[in-house]
């Protein structure tokens, strides 16, 4: 019975590790998508706008770009934290699977 319980605990721990790793991958995908949007904003800002409406649009994109850049910085920090947690979860699961 003890080995069955340890096996079940190990299975649960590995499932948890897998879920945390999947979360880290999803956050990384979000970072990548955010960087693509930021690149698109940069492209828009480089266009030559001759009309007042075009310049106003470019200025609005500049403001959105700055906000997205700040959000991306926070998301990159979150990604690092999730990856760190994933490693810690994996290490803890491997070293003491029956202790949890």
N, C-alpha and C positions, 0 to 999 in steps of 0.2 A: 504494500500500500504506500509506503514511504517513497519508493521509486516512482510510483505512478503520480503521486502528488508533485514530486520534484520535476517529473516530465511535463506535467500540466503547467507548473510554474514557469518552466523553461519555454514552453510553447507560448504562454501569455507574454512573457518578456520579449521573445523574438517578434511576436506580433506587434507589440508596442514599439520596438526598435524600427520595424518596417514602416509603421505609420508615421513615426517622427521623420524618418528618411524621406518618405513620400512628401511630407509637408515641406521639408527643406528643398526638394526638387521643385515643388509648385511655387515656392517663394522665389527660387532662382529663375523660373520661367517668367514670373511677374517682373522681376528686375530687368530681364532681357527685353520684354515687351515695352516697359517704360523707357528703356534706353533707345529703342527704335522710335518711339513717339518723340522723344527729345531730339533725336537726329532729324526727324521730319520738321520739328519746330525750327531747328537751326537752318534747314533748307529754305523754309518760308521767310525767315528773317533776312536771308541773303538776297532775296528777290528785290528787284528795283521797283518800288511802288511810286507811281507818279501822281496818282489822284489822292486827294485828302482822305477819301474812304479807304484806299489801299494802305496808306501810311497808318491810319487809325487801326486797321486790321493787324498790321505788322506789330504795332505797339501792344495791342491786346494779346497777340501771340507771345510777345516778349514777357508779359506779365504771367501768362499761363506757364511759360517755359520755366520761369524762376520758381513758381510754386511746384511744378513737377520735379524740378531738380532737388528741391528740399525734401519732397516726399520720397524721391528715389534714394536720397542719402539715408533717410530713416529706414527704408525698405532694405537697403544693403546692410545696415546694422542689424535688422531683424533676421536677415538671411544668415549672417554670421552667428547670431545667437542660437538660431534653430540648428544650424550645422554643429555648433559646439554641444548643444543639448543632445543631438543625435549621437555624437561620439561618446558622450558621458553615459547615455542610456545604454549604448552597445557595450561599453566597457563594464558598466555595473552589471549588466545581464550576463556577461561572460565570466566575471569573477565570482559573483555570489548568486547564482540562479535560484538556489533554494532558500536564501535568506530573506526574500521579499514576501 
